[in-house]
């Protein structure tokens, strides 16, 4: 194996390990906001008897009825999906060098490609996660992650009605987010010179990452809402109301208005700030340790 290939493999392994570690810590700390986001996205307007009056009411209701552990429903699927997801992101970044287009286009294309591939990997995990987060029973009595997966497979199989339902919405959510994030983040980052002061450099990366994530979230949130409606419980048991991505978007818009397509945006953006800071800190620490010791 040539030294160049060894160097690329070492770089990829470092990014996978450091990125996976950062993602794991971020999930464990910020998962409650993901539960709240899902609860808002699956509620169907003010007429829904389970409707929350606001962000504070959602937090209080979950804590009162489901306890502290209610905020950690469905946490295992994203943890299990984190390592393969990071591997896909790293592969997308490394593929930029092989594209014969401008850097901005290359980064966006790489982001789109990695997002679509990532969606194929994580979608079954997302189906299980959303179904667990939508369950309002006490944490102690709801099925385990593997029990929930078995129930979905036994009832509907592995296909687009079962463990892979909502795939088109997941493809849209991840593809759009990564395409915008990759292109915007790396182009804007190069426009602002790096600082020799570690604190200023951290703030530079954090601010650009937060802005990139906010813009990407505002664009891809309708796909996220459609995904939650398809993967979550249907309004009438035994009847499938939300069938496909764009059919669900059109139905939500017609019945609840365009703002309903942006449900869950506030907790999603709230997660980007502290979550992004945590990921940067953990990534830099683990990456530095790997560079020194491996």
N, C-alpha and C positions, 0 to 999 in steps of 0.2 A: 504494500500500500504506500502511495506517495505521501510525502510530508504535507502536501496541500490537502489531500483527502483526510489525513489524520487530524490536521488543524480544523477542518470543517466539522468533522465528527465530534471533536472535543468541544468546539463552540456550540454545536447543536445540543450536545448532552448537558453542557453547563446551563444553557438557556432553558432546557426542559426541566432540569432539577430546580434551578432557581425560580423559574416561572411557576412550576408546580407547587413549590413551597409557599411562594407568595400568594398564589390562588387559594391554597388550602387555608392559610391564616385569614385571608379576607373573607372567605365563605363562612368560617366559624364565627367571625365577629359581626358580619353584616347580614347574615341570613334572615334575622327578624324583619328587615325592610323588604326582603324578597317575598316573605309570607304576606306582609301587608299589601304589597303591590299586587299579588295574585288575588287576594280577597277583593280588592277594589275592581280588578278587571273582570271578575266573574259575576259581580253583582249587576242586576239588570234594571237600573234606574231606581227612582224613589219608590215605585210600586213594589219592589222586591222586599219581602218581609225581613230579609237578612241584610238590608241595606245599612251601611254605616253613614253617620252624619258628617264625618270628617276624619282626618288622620288621627287626632287624639282619641276620638270615640272608638276607632278601630283598635288602637293599642289597648285601651281600657277594656273593651269587650273581650278581646282575646285573652288578656290577663285574667279577667274575672271568671270567664267561663271555661278556659282551657289551661290556665296556669302558665308559668314561665316556659315550660316545655312546649307549649303551643306555638311559641315563636320559632321553634326549631323543627317543626314538622317538615318532612321532606328534605332534610339536610344531607342524608347519605347519598342519594343519587348524584348531586352535583360534585360531591367529594370524589366519588368513584369515577366520574367523567373528567375530572380535572387534568390528570396526566395525559390521556390521549388528546384532549383538547389543546393542551399546551404544545404537544408534539406537532399538531396540525398547524398551529400558529407559527412555530419556528420554521416548519417546512415552507410556509408561505413567505416568510421573510427572506429565507435563503434563496428562494426561487426568483427573487427580484433581479438578481445579477444575470439571469439567463434570458431576460426579456429584452427584445430589441426595440424598445420604445423609450420615450422620455421618462425621467425619474418619477415625475408626478403620476403619469399614466401607469407606470410599472407598479408603483406602490398601491394604487387603487385596484389594479387588476389582481395583484397578489393578495390584497385584502379580501376582494370578492371571492377569489378562488379558495382561500383558506376558510372564509366564513361559510361557504356552501359545503365544503368538505367537513368542517367542524359540525355543521347542523346535522349531517348524516350520522355522525358519530354520537352526538349527544341527545338526539330526539327521543329515543326510547327512555333515557334517563329523565328527560323533561316530562314525558307522559306520566311516569310514576311519581315524580316530584309534585306536579300540579295536582294530581288526584289526591295525594296525601295532604297538601296544603289546603285544599278545598274542604277537607273533612273537618267538621266543627266539633266532633266528639272529643272527649278528654284524650290527652296523649297516651294515657295508660291503656285505653280500650281500643284505640284504632289499630289497624293491621300494621305489621312491620313493613319495611321497604320490600323485602323479598316476598312477603305474603301478599302485598298489594300487586306486585308484578305478576305473581302466579294467578291472582284473581283476574287481572286484565287479559292475560294469555288464555286462560281457561274459557273466559267469556267471549273474547273476540279475536284471539290469535295474535300473530305477529305483524299482520298487515296494516293497511291504512285505516282500518276501523279498530285496530287493537293497539299493540305496543308501538306502532309507528303513526298513529293518527296525528293530524296537525303538522305533517312533515313539510308541506308547502309553506305554511306560515313560519315554521322554524327556519327554513331555507331563506325566506325573505328577511326575517329578523336578523339572523347572523350575517347573511351576505351583505345587506345594506349597511349594518353597523360597522363591520370590518372594512368594507370598501371606503366609507367616509372617514373612519377613524385612522386607518393606515395612511391614506392620502393626505389628510389634513395634518395629522400629528407630525409626521416626519418632514413634510414640507415647511410647516410653520416652525418646527424645532430648528431647522437649518437657517431660518431667517433671523433667529435671535442667537447671538454667539454664546457659547458656553462660558460659565464663570469659573474662575479658579477657587472661589469661596464655596466649600461644600454645601453650606446652607442656602446660598443664593442659587446654586445649581439645582438643588433639590426643589426649591420653590419654582424655578423656571420649568422644570419637567412636570411638576405637579400642576401648575397653572395651565400649561399647554394640554396636558392630559385631561384635565377637568373640562376645558373648553371643547376639546375634540369629542369627549364622551357625551357632553351635554347636547352638542349639535347632532351627533349620531343618534342619540336616544330620542330626540324630538322628531327625527325623520323616521325611525324604525318602530316607534311605539304602536302604530296601528297594527303592524304585523304581530306584535307581542300580545295585544288585546285579542286579536283573532285566534292566536295560538292558545291562549288561556280559555277562551270560550269553547274551542273545539276539544281541548284535552281535559277540561273540567267537566263537572256534572251538567247534563242537559236539563233544561227547565222542566220537562215532563219525562218521567222515568219511562224508558222503553221507546221513546220517540227521539229521533236525531234532528234537532233544529239547526245546529251549526255544523255544516258538512265540509266546507272547503274554505280556503283563505279569503278569496275575494267575495264569495257569497256571504261569508260571515261579516266582513267589513261593510258590505252594502246593507245587510240586514240590521246591523247595529246602528249605522247611520240613519236608516229609514225610521227605526223604532225609537231611538234614543238621542239622535242628533250627533253632529260631528264631534262635539266635545267628548262623547263617550268613547271615541277612538283614541283618546289620550288619557284614559283612566290609568292610574298607577304611575303616571309620569313623575309626580313629586317624590314618592319614595324611591323611585329608580334613580333620579338625579341626586337625592340625598345620599344614596349609597355610593355614588361616584366620588364624592369629596373625601370623606374619611377612608373609604375603601381604597381609593386610588393612592392616598398617602401611605396606607398600610402596605399595599402591594409594592410601591416604590422602595420603601424602607427595607422590607424583607428581601425583595429581589436584589437590591444593591448589597446587602449584608451577605446573603448566601452566595451570590455571584463572586463577590470579593474573596470570600473564604475558599471557594472552589478554585479561583485563579491562583491563590497562594499555595494551596495544598494538593491540587490535582492537575 
